[in-house]
Amino acid sequence: MQLSQANTFWQRFKGLLGKKNWPANQVLLIRPCSSVHTVGMRFSICVIFLGRDYQVLKVISFLKPWRFAYCRKAYCVLELATGVLSDDEALAWEQACCLVEGFFQQISEKRTGN
C-alpha cells in the first residue's frame, strides 16, 4: 500500500475532496486530526483513528458521503478505501491494528535507513 500524508493545514483541509474514488492500494495519513468528514465526497471511506503512540482507538469501516466522524483522543487518522477492512467489527479492528503496525514500521525503517 502507498502512504500519502496530509500534514499542512491546506493538505488536511483538502484531504480526499475532489477525488472521484480512492484506490484500495492508497492510504492517507492526516496529522494532527481528531475528526473527519465526507461532505462533498462522492464515495465512502474507511477511517482509522490513532492515538499519539499510533495505537488504534477507533475504526469505521464504512463512512458514507456527507457524514462526520470524531474521536476525542485521536492524534491522527488513516483514510482508506472501503472494502480494505472487513465489515465485521472485530475483524476490522484486528486488520486495522496489523495495517497500522506495518505502516509505522516502514516509516521508522525509512527514517533510520534500515
All heavy atoms as an XYZ file, in Angstrom:
921
protein
N       0.838     -1.184      0.000
C       0.000      0.000      0.000
C       0.883      1.248      0.000
O       1.938      1.253      0.602
C      -0.911      0.028      1.215
C      -1.945     -1.052      1.225
S      -3.141     -0.751      2.530
C      -4.620     -0.810      1.595
N       0.395      2.267     -0.656
C       1.136      3.524     -0.740
C       0.545      4.539      0.238
O      -0.643      4.804      0.235
C       1.068      4.079     -2.158
C       1.887      5.337     -2.329
C       1.861      5.835     -3.761
O       1.375      5.163     -4.653
N       2.376      7.018     -3.969
N       1.423      5.104      1.063
C       1.010      6.058      2.082
C       1.267      7.478      1.615
O       2.373      7.818      1.220
C       1.791      5.797      3.381
C       1.497      6.723      4.548
C       0.099      6.447      5.091
C       2.532      6.538      5.634
N       0.221      8.309      1.651
C       0.340      9.747      1.409
C       0.073     10.441      2.730
O      -0.667      9.925      3.570
C      -0.687     10.215      0.377
O      -0.517      9.541     -0.837
N       0.663     11.622      2.915
C       0.476     12.336      4.169
C      -0.118     13.722      3.928
O       0.221     14.371      2.945
C       1.802     12.477      4.914
C       2.373     11.136      5.332
C       3.548     11.267      6.254
O       3.493     12.034      7.211
N       4.602     10.523      5.981
N      -0.968     14.126      4.842
C      -1.534     15.475      4.842
C      -1.147     16.101      6.179
O      -1.784     15.828      7.198
C      -3.047     15.419      4.670
N      -0.081     16.885      6.170
C       0.449     17.445      7.409
C       0.225     18.948      7.544
O       0.204     19.465      8.647
C       1.949     17.155      7.527
C       2.229     15.667      7.592
O       1.500     14.922      8.221
N       3.277     15.230      6.923
N       0.070     19.647      6.428
C      -0.142     21.093      6.497
C      -1.635     21.385      6.601
O      -2.475     20.524      6.313
C       0.414     21.812      5.250
O      -0.393     21.472      4.119
C       1.874     21.461      4.999
N      -1.967     22.606      6.989
C      -3.378     22.986      7.107
C      -4.116     22.747      5.799
O      -5.200     22.162      5.790
C      -3.501     24.457      7.522
C      -4.916     24.951      7.474
C      -5.799     24.658      8.504
C      -5.386     25.671      6.383
C      -7.120     25.089      8.452
C      -6.706     26.104      6.324
C      -7.567     25.810      7.365
N      -3.566     23.203      4.682
C      -4.266     23.088      3.396
C      -4.371     21.647      2.932
O      -5.382     21.246      2.355
C      -3.618     23.973      2.337
C      -3.852     25.416      2.633
C      -2.932     26.339      3.028
C      -5.113     26.103      2.623
N      -3.541     27.551      3.260
C      -4.872     27.440      3.015
C      -6.423     25.729      2.330
C      -5.885     28.397      3.107
C      -7.431     26.680      2.426
C      -7.155     27.990      2.807
N      -3.342     20.840      3.180
C      -3.418     19.421      2.827
C      -4.503     18.731      3.641
O      -5.269     17.924      3.115
C      -2.072     18.736      3.075
C      -0.993     19.115      2.105
C       0.357     18.563      2.526
O       0.626     18.314      3.703
N       1.233     18.371      1.551
N      -4.563     19.037      4.936
C      -5.593     18.441      5.792
C      -6.978     18.939      5.394
O      -7.945     18.185      5.389
C      -5.315     18.759      7.268
C      -4.092     18.073      7.818
C      -3.968     18.186      9.327
N      -4.147     19.517      9.851
C      -3.173     20.404     10.062
N      -1.938     20.103      9.749
N      -3.439     21.583     10.584
N      -7.072     20.224      5.067
C      -8.344     20.819      4.670
C      -8.894     20.134      3.420
O     -10.068     19.796      3.352
C      -8.152     22.316      4.412
C      -9.405     23.036      4.017
C     -10.366     23.353      4.966
C      -9.625     23.403      2.699
C     -11.529     24.017      4.595
C     -10.770     24.064      2.321
C     -11.734     24.377      3.280
N      -8.040     19.903      2.444
C      -8.480     19.298      1.183
C      -8.725     17.799      1.343
O      -9.725     17.274      0.852
C      -7.460     19.533      0.079
C      -7.964     18.977     -1.235
C      -7.098     19.338     -2.390
C      -7.773     18.857     -3.644
N      -6.975     18.118     -4.527
N      -7.812     17.097      2.010
C      -7.976     15.655      2.189
C      -8.245     14.946      0.880
O      -7.487     15.069     -0.079
N      -9.360     14.236      0.805
C      -9.728     13.496     -0.410
C     -10.758     14.233     -1.258
O     -11.254     13.690     -2.243
C     -10.270     12.111     -0.031
C      -9.295     11.203      0.717
C      -9.976      9.885      1.082
C      -8.057     10.951     -0.107
N     -11.086     15.481     -0.876
C     -12.068     16.237     -1.653
C     -11.600     16.395     -3.100
O     -10.428     16.640     -3.361
C     -12.298     17.617     -1.035
C     -13.043     17.627      0.286
C     -13.072     19.035      0.861
C     -14.449     17.104      0.112
N     -12.523     16.261     -4.015
C     -12.220     16.408     -5.436
C     -11.818     15.109     -6.107
O     -11.742     15.039     -7.329
N     -11.561     14.069     -5.337
C     -11.212     12.765     -5.920
C     -12.494     12.063     -6.358
O     -13.533     12.170     -5.721
C     -10.497     11.890     -4.887
C      -9.265     12.518     -4.287
C      -8.054     11.997     -4.947
C      -6.823     12.502     -4.208
N      -5.746     12.793     -5.061
N     -12.414     11.327     -7.456
C     -13.567     10.569     -7.934
C     -13.690      9.240     -7.203
O     -14.765      8.679     -7.084
C     -13.460     10.334     -9.434
C     -13.622     11.606    -10.220
C     -13.601     11.356    -11.697
C     -13.773     12.676    -12.427
N     -13.710     12.525    -13.865
N     -12.558      8.725     -6.732
C     -12.538      7.498     -5.936
C     -11.218      7.450     -5.181
O     -10.371      8.311     -5.362
C     -12.729      6.258     -6.815
C     -11.628      6.119     -7.856
O     -10.539      6.660     -7.716
N     -11.906      5.385     -8.906
N     -11.060      6.472     -4.345
C      -9.825      6.299     -3.575
C      -9.409      4.850     -3.756
O     -10.055      3.946     -3.236
C     -10.078      6.651     -2.114
C      -8.845      6.747     -1.259
C      -8.610      6.063     -0.115
C      -7.697      7.585     -1.457
N      -7.401      6.433      0.407
C      -6.819      7.349     -0.402
C      -7.339      8.501     -2.446
C      -5.587      8.001     -0.286
C      -6.115      9.150     -2.332
C      -5.260      8.898     -1.269
N      -8.318      4.605     -4.495
C      -7.894      3.232     -4.788
C      -7.587      2.427     -3.519
O      -7.126      2.979     -2.517
C      -6.621      3.419     -5.624
C      -6.699      4.811     -6.152
C      -7.454      5.604     -5.129
N      -7.809      1.144     -3.588
C      -7.608      0.263     -2.437
C      -6.152      0.187     -1.995
O      -5.871     -0.188     -0.871
C      -8.138     -1.136     -2.757
N      -5.224      0.563     -2.875
C      -3.804      0.492     -2.505
C      -3.267      1.825     -1.976
O      -2.067      1.975     -1.766
C      -2.963      0.034     -3.698
C      -2.935      1.054     -4.820
O      -3.787      1.922     -4.909
N      -1.945      0.945     -5.677
N      -4.140      2.788     -1.718
C      -3.736      4.109     -1.228
C      -4.246      4.326      0.197
O      -5.354      3.928      0.527
C      -4.330      5.212     -2.113
C      -3.901      5.154     -3.556
C      -2.503      5.685     -3.753
O      -2.129      6.679     -3.139
N      -1.732      5.021     -4.583
N      -3.415      4.980      1.007
C      -3.801      5.338      2.369
C      -3.378      6.781      2.594
O      -2.274      7.177      2.221
C      -3.105      4.429      3.408
C      -3.471      4.846      4.814
C      -3.459      2.981      3.176
N      -4.260      7.572      3.190
C      -3.944      8.965      3.515
C      -3.822      9.091      5.024
O      -4.747      8.763      5.764
C      -5.031      9.911      2.999
C      -4.822     11.398      3.304
C      -3.555     11.924      2.620
C      -6.029     12.205      2.873
N      -2.662      9.568      5.485
C      -2.423      9.848      6.897
C      -2.627     11.340      7.117
O      -1.942     12.161      6.498
C      -1.004      9.447      7.297
C      -0.534      9.871      8.691
C      -1.380      9.215      9.775
C       0.942      9.546      8.875
N      -3.577     11.699      7.962
C      -3.857     13.101      8.273
C      -3.403     13.342      9.706
O      -3.905     12.703     10.639
C      -5.357     13.425      8.115
C      -5.841     13.035      6.723
C      -5.619     14.892      8.407
C      -7.337     13.148      6.538
N      -2.454     14.285      9.846
C      -1.840     14.510     11.161
C      -1.527     15.973     11.350
O      -0.890     16.553     10.466
C      -0.571     13.661     11.231
C       0.204     13.751     12.476
C       1.398     12.846     12.523
N       2.141     12.802     11.278
C       3.023     11.869     10.968
N       3.276     10.896     11.782
N       3.667     11.906      9.829
N      -1.949     16.601     12.448
C      -2.832     16.106     13.506
C      -4.290     16.142     13.054
O      -4.664     16.958     12.225
C      -2.584     17.084     14.652
C      -2.177     18.357     13.993
C      -1.459     17.954     12.735
N      -5.101     15.273     13.657
C      -6.506     15.190     13.258
C      -7.271     14.328     14.257
O      -6.813     13.251     14.616
C      -6.599     14.569     11.865
S      -8.263     14.432     11.226
N      -8.437     14.802     14.685
C      -9.292     14.003     15.565
C     -10.708     13.868     15.013
O     -11.558     13.240     15.633
C      -9.335     14.602     16.969
O      -9.860     15.906     16.916
N     -10.958     14.486     13.845
C     -12.279     14.354     13.228
C     -12.131     14.441     11.716
O     -11.210     15.075     11.207
C     -13.232     15.437     13.726
O     -12.766     16.707     13.343
N     -13.036     13.780     11.021
C     -13.047     13.795      9.560
C     -14.483     13.967      9.079
O     -15.426     13.755      9.836
C     -12.448     12.504      8.948
C     -10.982     12.355      9.310
C     -13.225     11.279      9.364
N     -14.606     14.335      7.822
C     -15.936     14.423      7.219
C     -15.845     13.939      5.774
O     -14.766     13.887      5.191
C     -16.470     15.856      7.255
C     -15.726     16.787      6.353
N     -16.043     16.912      5.021
C     -14.680     17.610      6.584
C     -15.219     17.794      4.466
N     -14.379     18.225      5.400
N     -16.987     13.595      5.233
C     -17.067     13.202      3.831
C     -18.019     14.131      3.079
O     -18.602     13.751      2.067
C     -17.515     11.725      3.696
O     -18.735     11.550      4.420
C     -16.456     10.777      4.230
N     -18.173     15.351      3.592
C     -19.029     16.343      2.941
C     -18.438     16.679      1.577
O     -17.257     17.001      1.462
C     -19.150     17.610      3.819
C     -19.912     18.705      3.081
C     -19.822     17.278      5.132
N     -19.247     16.580      0.546
C     -18.800     16.884     -0.805
C     -18.090     15.734     -1.495
O     -17.703     15.854     -2.655
N     -17.913     14.621     -0.800
C     -17.242     13.466     -1.419
C     -18.258     12.595     -2.140
O     -19.431     12.565     -1.785
C     -16.476     12.674     -0.358
C     -15.285     13.451      0.169
S     -14.376     12.643      1.488
C     -13.971     11.069      0.781
N     -17.772     11.874     -3.139
C     -18.637     11.042     -3.968
C     -18.601      9.569     -3.574
O     -19.255      8.741     -4.195
C     -18.204     11.160     -5.417
C     -18.213     12.556     -5.937
C     -17.660     12.615     -7.323
N     -17.459     14.004     -7.712
C     -16.840     14.382     -8.792
N     -16.358     13.493     -9.623
N     -16.703     15.657     -9.066
N     -17.795      9.238     -2.575
C     -17.604      7.836     -2.227
C     -17.426      7.694     -0.714
O     -17.086      8.649     -0.025
C     -16.393      7.246     -2.951
C     -15.129      8.049     -2.775
C     -14.229      7.740     -1.757
C     -14.829      9.114     -3.619
C     -13.077      8.477     -1.588
C     -13.670      9.855     -3.460
C     -12.788      9.537     -2.440
N     -17.662      6.494     -0.221
C     -17.465      6.175      1.189
C     -15.992      5.876      1.439
O     -15.253      5.520      0.512
C     -18.297      4.955      1.575
O     -19.656      5.212      1.356
N     -15.575      6.004      2.700
C     -14.196      5.690      3.062
C     -14.173      4.885      4.352
O     -15.149      4.823      5.088
C     -13.330      6.960      3.249
C     -13.917      7.893      4.318
C     -13.122      7.672      1.925
C     -13.021      9.071      4.684
N     -13.043      4.280      4.609
C     -12.756      3.609      5.864
C     -11.850      4.540      6.655
O     -10.944      5.155      6.087
C     -12.053      2.288      5.572
S     -11.488      1.445      7.037
N     -12.088      4.669      7.949
C     -11.332      5.603      8.781
C     -10.780      4.868     10.002
O     -11.508      4.133     10.672
C     -12.230      6.768      9.255
C     -11.445      7.748     10.103
C     -12.873      7.475      8.068
N      -9.487      5.081     10.269
C      -8.845      4.529     11.461
C      -8.290      5.701     12.265
O      -7.413      6.425     11.792
C      -7.707      3.560     11.100
C      -8.206      2.437     10.198
C      -7.062      3.000     12.373
C      -7.092      1.564      9.627
N      -8.819      5.894     13.466
C      -8.330      6.947     14.360
C      -7.210      6.374     15.221
O      -7.348      5.279     15.777
C      -9.452      7.453     15.268
C     -10.495      8.260     14.551
C     -11.660      7.668     14.095
C     -10.314      9.616     14.339
C     -12.633      8.404     13.441
C     -11.287     10.370     13.682
C     -12.442      9.759     13.232
N      -6.118      7.139     15.345
C      -4.942      6.684     16.089
C      -4.565      7.674     17.177
O      -4.715      8.889     17.006
C      -3.744      6.541     15.139
C      -3.943      5.653     13.918
C      -2.768      5.784     12.975
C      -4.145      4.222     14.336
N      -4.015      7.153     18.280
C      -3.506      7.997     19.349
C      -2.099      8.477     19.035
O      -1.529      8.145     17.990
N      -1.503      9.238     19.935
C      -0.137      9.758     19.741
C       0.888      8.646     19.585
O       1.901      8.829     18.931
C       0.259     10.671     20.897
C      -0.384     12.018     20.820
C       0.329     13.024     21.697
N      -0.266     14.329     21.539
C       0.113     15.210     20.621
N       1.094     14.930     19.805
N      -0.492     16.377     20.531
N       0.628      7.511     20.193
C       1.546      6.370     20.083
C       1.183      5.470     18.898
O       1.690      4.373     18.774
C       1.541      5.572     21.380
C       0.148      5.064     21.747
O      -0.828      5.393     21.033
O       0.030      4.351     22.754
N       0.289      5.938     18.035
C      -0.200      5.230     16.849
C      -0.959      3.956     17.194
O      -1.045      3.039     16.399
C       0.928      4.977     15.843
C       1.566      6.261     15.399
C       2.869      6.580     15.778
C       0.864      7.182     14.645
C       3.448      7.779     15.395
C       1.434      8.379     14.261
C       2.718      8.677     14.637
O       3.286      9.859     14.261
N      -1.527      3.930     18.377
C      -2.393      2.826     18.773
C      -3.786      3.083     18.194
O      -4.281      4.208     18.218
C      -2.470      2.739     20.290
C      -3.372      1.639     20.783
C      -3.455      1.601     22.301
O      -2.827      2.382     22.999
N      -4.255      0.687     22.816
N      -4.415      2.037     17.677
C      -5.755      2.162     17.106
C      -6.749      2.478     18.222
O      -6.826      1.764     19.220
C      -6.169      0.874     16.369
C      -7.602      0.969     15.874
C      -5.219      0.594     15.209
N      -7.500      3.575     18.049
C      -8.504      3.987     19.032
C      -9.925      3.719     18.553
O     -10.806      3.421     19.355
C      -8.366      5.490     19.330
C      -7.046      5.964     19.909
C      -7.059      7.484     20.060
C      -6.780      5.296     21.244
N     -10.147      3.851     17.247
C     -11.498      3.710     16.699
C     -11.386      3.340     15.222
O     -10.522      3.860     14.516
C     -12.247      5.035     16.858
C     -13.692      5.020     16.423
C     -14.356      6.369     16.732
C     -15.806      6.410     16.364
N     -16.420      7.717     16.700
N     -12.265      2.455     14.776
C     -12.291      2.027     13.373
C     -13.704      2.195     12.830
O     -14.668      1.743     13.451
C     -11.855      0.549     13.226
C     -11.951      0.102     11.771
C     -10.449      0.337     13.759
N     -13.811      2.858     11.698
C     -15.092      2.984     10.996
C     -14.881      2.392      9.607
O     -14.167      2.965      8.781
C     -15.550      4.448     10.902
C     -15.693      5.043     12.296
C     -16.860      4.553     10.117
C     -15.946      6.523     12.319
N     -15.462      1.233      9.364
C     -15.232      0.522      8.100
C     -15.932      1.153      6.912
O     -15.522      0.945      5.771
C     -15.703     -0.932      8.217
O     -14.972     -1.603      9.192
N     -17.006      1.926      7.177
C     -17.814      2.438      6.070
C     -18.418      3.784      6.459
O     -19.497      3.835      7.043
C     -18.920      1.424      5.748
C     -19.597      1.652      4.443
C     -19.027      1.225      3.264
C     -20.819      2.292      4.391
C     -19.670      1.424      2.057
C     -21.478      2.510      3.190
C     -20.888      2.068      2.009
N     -17.694      4.865      6.162
C     -18.202      6.213      6.424
C     -18.764      6.756      5.113
O     -18.017      7.029      4.166
C     -17.094      7.124      6.962
C     -17.517      8.522      7.398
C     -18.509      8.458      8.563
C     -16.304      9.357      7.790
N     -20.079      6.870      5.049
C     -20.766      7.288      3.824
C     -20.501      8.765      3.516
O     -20.149      9.534      4.410
C     -22.276      7.089      3.983
C     -22.700      5.667      4.134
C     -24.202      5.588      4.321
C     -24.651      4.166      4.547
N     -26.105      4.089      4.742
N     -20.720      9.166      2.259
C     -20.618     10.589      1.908
C     -21.571     11.435      2.754
O     -22.635     10.969      3.165
C     -21.017     10.624      0.426
C     -20.684      9.262     -0.081
C     -20.977      8.339      1.068
N     -21.153     12.666      3.008
C     -21.928     13.654      3.757
C     -22.097     13.276      5.235
O     -23.105     13.559      5.855
C     -23.276     13.935      3.094
C     -23.095     14.509      1.737
C     -23.038     13.828      0.555
C     -22.872     15.875      1.412
N     -22.802     14.682     -0.481
C     -22.702     15.964      0.017
C     -22.801     17.044      2.163
C     -22.465     17.156     -0.639
C     -22.572     18.241      1.502
C     -22.411     18.287      0.119
N     -21.073     12.619      5.801
C     -21.091     12.229      7.209
C     -19.871     12.792      7.939
O     -18.893     13.197      7.331
C     -21.086     10.702      7.367
C     -22.238      9.971      6.713
C     -23.549     10.258      7.404
N     -24.610      9.353      7.034
C     -25.346      9.423      5.940
N     -25.108     10.352      5.054
N     -26.313      8.563      5.718
N     -19.920     12.772      9.264
C     -18.822     13.213     10.131
C     -18.442     12.074     11.066
O     -19.288     11.265     11.432
C     -19.243     14.417     10.983
C     -19.503     15.653     10.194
C     -20.754     15.900      9.650
C     -18.493     16.585      9.986
C     -21.004     17.035      8.912
C     -18.727     17.725      9.245
C     -19.984     17.954      8.709
N     -17.175     12.039     11.466
C     -16.708     11.070     12.461
C     -15.687     11.769     13.353
O     -14.930     12.630     12.894
C     -16.091      9.858     11.788
N     -15.669     11.374     14.627
C     -14.848     12.059     15.617
C     -14.328     11.061     16.645
O     -15.022     10.103     16.999
C     -15.725     13.123     16.315
C     -15.087     13.824     17.479
C     -14.118     14.790     17.282
C     -15.458     13.527     18.784
C     -13.530     15.442     18.356
C     -14.887     14.174     19.859
C     -13.916     15.132     19.633
O     -13.335     15.776     20.691
N     -13.118     11.301     17.127
C     -12.562     10.524     18.229
C     -11.749     11.493     19.082
O     -10.697     11.977     18.648
C     -11.689      9.387     17.709
S     -10.980      8.371     19.015
N     -12.259     11.800     20.251
C     -11.699     12.852     21.100
C     -10.212     12.677     21.386
O      -9.458     13.635     21.375
C     -12.485     12.902     22.417
C     -12.083     14.031     23.332
C     -12.946     14.099     24.576
N     -12.876     12.934     25.415
C     -11.938     12.727     26.343
N     -11.002     13.602     26.531
N     -11.955     11.634     27.067
N      -9.745     11.466     21.622
C      -8.349     11.241     21.997
C      -7.422     11.015     20.800
O      -6.232     10.788     20.968
C      -8.254     10.051     22.943
C      -8.909     10.319     24.286
C      -8.714      9.151     25.209
C      -9.361      9.452     26.553
N      -9.135      8.365     27.512
N      -7.948     11.080     19.600
C      -7.137     10.806     18.407
C      -6.112     11.905     18.150
O      -6.364     13.082     18.374
C      -8.035     10.645     17.190
N      -4.967     11.485     17.660
C      -3.902     12.399     17.238
C      -3.833     12.468     15.717
O      -3.509     13.497     15.143
C      -2.561     11.934     17.808
C      -1.381     12.655     17.216
C      -1.179     14.009     17.477
C      -0.483     11.999     16.396
C      -0.103     14.686     16.924
C       0.594     12.667     15.848
C       0.786     14.006     16.112
O       1.841     14.674     15.563
N      -4.154     11.351     15.062
C      -4.121     11.324     13.600
C      -5.119     10.291     13.081
O      -5.694      9.523     13.840
C      -2.712     11.052     13.082
S      -1.994      9.502     13.623
N      -5.296     10.313     11.768
C      -6.288      9.468     11.114
C      -5.694      8.863      9.855
O      -4.949      9.523      9.128
C      -7.537     10.309     10.723
C      -8.506      9.502      9.901
C      -8.221     10.860     11.954
N      -6.031      7.614      9.605
C      -5.742      6.978      8.318
C      -7.063      6.855      7.566
O      -8.051      6.371      8.123
C      -5.143      5.588      8.507
C      -3.728      5.500      9.037
C      -3.362      4.043      9.304
C      -2.747      6.124      8.065
N      -7.084      7.301      6.315
C      -8.263      7.140      5.459
C      -7.926      6.147      4.361
O      -6.904      6.286      3.685
C      -8.679      8.477      4.852
C      -9.195      9.452      5.886
C      -9.721     10.753      5.299
O      -9.459     11.037      4.105
O     -10.392     11.492      6.031
N      -8.794      5.162      4.205
C      -8.606      4.098      3.222
C      -9.879      3.926      2.407
O     -10.939      4.398      2.802
C      -8.327      2.759      3.919
C      -7.211      2.652      4.918
C      -7.680      2.947      6.313
C      -6.640      1.268      4.861
N      -9.755      3.196      1.325
C     -10.940      2.854      0.529
C     -11.807      1.881      1.315
O     -11.297      1.057      2.078
C     -10.511      2.213     -0.792
N     -13.116      1.986      1.147
C     -13.988      0.989      1.769
C     -13.689     -0.360      1.124
O     -13.283     -0.438     -0.021
C     -15.475      1.337      1.588
O     -15.731      1.545      0.206
C     -15.858      2.559      2.364
N     -13.893     -1.403      1.902
C     -13.616     -2.747      1.403
C     -12.223     -3.237      1.765
O     -11.948     -4.431      1.686
N     -11.328     -2.331      2.163
C      -9.990     -2.746      2.576
C     -10.084     -3.491      3.906
O      -9.425     -4.501      4.107
C      -9.026     -1.537      2.683
C      -7.703     -1.946      3.290
C      -8.819     -0.904      1.317
N     -10.931     -2.992      4.805
C     -11.173     -3.658      6.085
C     -12.523     -4.354      6.056
O     -13.440     -3.921      5.369
C     -11.152     -2.637      7.235
C      -9.863     -1.851      7.441
C     -10.006     -0.912      8.627
C      -8.671     -2.761      7.625
N     -12.628     -5.389      6.830
C     -13.857     -6.179      6.911
C     -15.028     -5.362      7.461
O     -14.842     -4.413      8.218
C     -13.609     -7.388      7.813
O     -14.794     -8.089      8.052
N     -16.233     -5.771      7.122
C     -17.443     -5.172      7.697
C     -17.670     -5.670      9.122
O     -18.364     -5.034      9.903
C     -18.672     -5.511      6.853
C     -18.665     -4.794      5.512
O     -18.006     -3.747      5.408
O     -19.306     -5.286      4.579
N     -17.080     -6.816      9.454
C     -17.174     -7.362     10.805
C     -16.308     -6.517     11.733
O     -15.115     -6.347     11.500
C     -16.698     -8.817     10.799
C     -16.696     -9.419     12.187
O     -17.752     -9.910     12.617
O     -15.625     -9.384     12.838
N     -16.908     -5.974     12.794
C     -16.228     -5.011     13.664
C     -14.949     -5.577     14.293
O     -13.908     -4.931     14.291
C     -17.188     -4.541     14.755
C     -16.654     -3.389     15.560
C     -17.672     -2.856     16.551
O     -18.880     -2.894     16.261
O     -17.234     -2.397     17.619
N     -15.013     -6.776     14.817
C     -13.845     -7.376     15.479
C     -12.728     -7.647     14.479
O     -11.555     -7.372     14.743
C     -14.246     -8.659     16.198
N     -13.086     -8.180     13.324
C     -12.091     -8.468     12.297
C     -11.495     -7.176     11.739
O     -10.286     -7.080     11.507
C     -12.711     -9.305     11.177
C     -11.766     -9.739     10.054
C     -10.555    -10.484     10.604
C     -12.516    -10.604      9.051
N     -12.328     -6.155     11.551
C     -11.840     -4.861     11.049
C     -10.832     -4.264     12.026
O      -9.815     -3.696     11.614
C     -13.010     -3.898     10.831
N     -11.100     -4.387     13.324
C     -10.192     -3.870     14.351
C      -8.830     -4.579     14.251
O      -7.781     -3.943     14.270
C     -10.797     -4.073     15.738
C     -10.024     -3.401     16.818
C      -8.958     -3.909     17.482
C     -10.229     -2.088     17.317
N      -8.495     -2.986     18.386
C      -9.254     -1.866     18.309
C     -11.149     -1.082     17.038
C      -9.172     -0.677     19.018
C     -11.063      0.100     17.756
C     -10.091      0.295     18.721
N      -8.869     -5.902     14.129
C      -7.633     -6.684     14.012
C      -6.867     -6.307     12.742
O      -5.651     -6.126     12.770
C      -7.980     -8.175     14.013
C      -6.775     -9.076     14.050
C      -7.169    -10.547     14.137
O      -8.177    -10.868     14.792
O      -6.453    -11.358     13.544
N      -7.578     -6.177     11.623
C      -6.948     -5.791     10.362
C      -6.331     -4.404     10.474
O      -5.229     -4.158      9.976
C      -7.978     -5.821      9.225
C      -8.431     -7.196      8.852
C      -9.611     -7.168      7.887
O     -10.436     -6.250      7.904
N      -9.694     -8.184      7.046
N      -7.044     -3.475     11.120
C      -6.541     -2.115     11.288
C      -5.248     -2.116     12.099
O      -4.289     -1.425     11.752
C      -7.601     -1.235     11.956
N      -5.210     -2.883     13.166
C      -4.010     -2.958     14.003
C      -2.812     -3.488     13.201
O      -1.708     -2.945     13.294
C      -4.253     -3.835     15.228
S      -5.389     -3.098     16.427
N      -3.030     -4.520     12.406
C      -1.956     -5.081     11.574
C      -1.492     -4.071     10.528
O      -0.292     -3.910     10.294
C      -2.421     -6.359     10.888
S      -2.660     -7.732     12.020
N      -2.421     -3.396      9.903
C      -2.110     -2.399      8.881
C      -1.287     -1.258      9.477
O      -0.255     -0.868      8.928
C      -3.403     -1.855      8.282
C      -3.268     -0.870      7.142
C      -2.932     -1.606      5.856
C      -4.546     -0.085      6.974
N      -1.721     -0.752     10.607
C      -1.031      0.356     11.270
C       0.376     -0.056     11.675
O       1.339      0.677     11.460
C      -1.845      0.850     12.492
C      -1.030      1.780     13.359
C      -3.122      1.526     12.012
N       0.500     -1.237     12.247
C       1.818     -1.733     12.659
C       2.769     -1.795     11.463
O       3.911     -1.372     11.547
C       1.668     -3.115     13.292
C       2.954     -3.675     13.838
C       2.742     -5.038     14.490
O       1.759     -5.201     15.220
O       3.579     -5.921     14.256
N       2.269     -2.289     10.338
C       3.082     -2.372      9.126
C       3.505     -1.005      8.608
O       4.659     -0.799      8.237
N       2.583     -0.057      8.584
C       2.893      1.285      8.087
C       3.951      1.979      8.915
O       4.911      2.514      8.394
C       1.656      2.179      8.061
C       0.888      2.062      6.794
C      -0.455      1.783      6.834
C       1.501      2.221      5.573
C      -1.178      1.663      5.670
C       0.790      2.100      4.406
C      -0.555      1.813      4.458
N       3.760      1.980     10.215
C       4.674      2.739     11.049
C       6.005      2.040     11.220
O       7.006      2.676     11.493
C       3.995      3.143     12.355
C       2.923      4.150     12.072
C       1.588      3.793     12.049
C       3.248      5.451     11.736
C       0.604      4.716     11.729
C       2.266      6.379     11.410
C       0.952      6.012     11.412
N       6.047      0.743     10.978
C       7.328      0.039     10.930
C       8.086      0.483      9.682
O       9.276      0.757      9.737
C       7.103     -1.466     10.922
C       8.393     -2.263     10.945
C       8.124     -3.752     11.024
O       7.005     -4.206     11.196
N       9.175     -4.532     10.893
N       7.393      0.594      8.544
C       8.015      1.072      7.299
C       8.529      2.493      7.461
O       9.631      2.812      7.029
C       7.004      1.044      6.146
C       6.681     -0.308      5.618
C       5.604     -0.245      4.533
O       4.990      0.802      4.306
N       5.380     -1.356      3.865
N       7.746      3.349      8.083
C       8.147      4.750      8.264
C       9.401      4.832      9.132
O      10.339      5.545      8.814
C       6.995      5.581      8.871
C       5.892      5.761      7.843
C       7.498      6.929      9.361
C       4.619      6.377      8.368
N       9.441      4.066     10.235
C      10.613      4.132     11.115
C      11.844      3.542     10.427
O      12.944      4.022     10.618
C      10.340      3.454     12.445
O      10.349      2.060     12.323
N      11.659      2.506      9.580
C      12.787      1.941      8.844
C      13.347      2.936      7.840
O      14.547      3.030      7.655
C      12.363      0.643      8.136
C      12.179     -0.517      9.084
C      11.598     -1.748      8.421
O      11.317     -1.722      7.194
O      11.410     -2.748      9.130
N      12.465      3.698      7.187
C      12.920      4.712      6.235
C      13.718      5.798      6.947
O      14.711      6.289      6.441
C      11.736      5.341      5.497
C      11.138      4.440      4.449
C       9.979      5.113      3.754
C       9.332      4.188      2.754
N       8.171      4.799      2.103
N      13.272      6.181      8.154
C      13.956      7.224      8.906
C      15.332      6.782      9.379
O      16.275      7.544      9.415
C      13.128      7.656     10.117
C      11.947      8.493      9.750
C      11.205      8.933     10.978
N      10.046      9.720     10.614
C       9.033      9.956     11.393
N       9.018      9.470     12.623
N       8.014     10.676     10.978
N      15.449      5.510      9.781
C      16.713      5.009     10.293
C      17.611      4.438      9.204
O      18.781      4.162      9.446
C      16.488      3.925     11.371
O      15.761      2.825     10.782
C      15.732      4.493     12.557
N      17.063      4.248      8.015
C      17.849      3.724      6.891
C      18.054      2.231      6.910
O      18.941      1.711      6.250
N      17.251      1.505      7.673
C      17.377      0.035      7.741
C      16.602     -0.624      6.635
O      15.611     -0.304      6.211
C      16.887     -0.485      9.087
C      17.810     -0.052     10.206
O      18.975      0.206      9.974
N      17.270      0.035     11.398
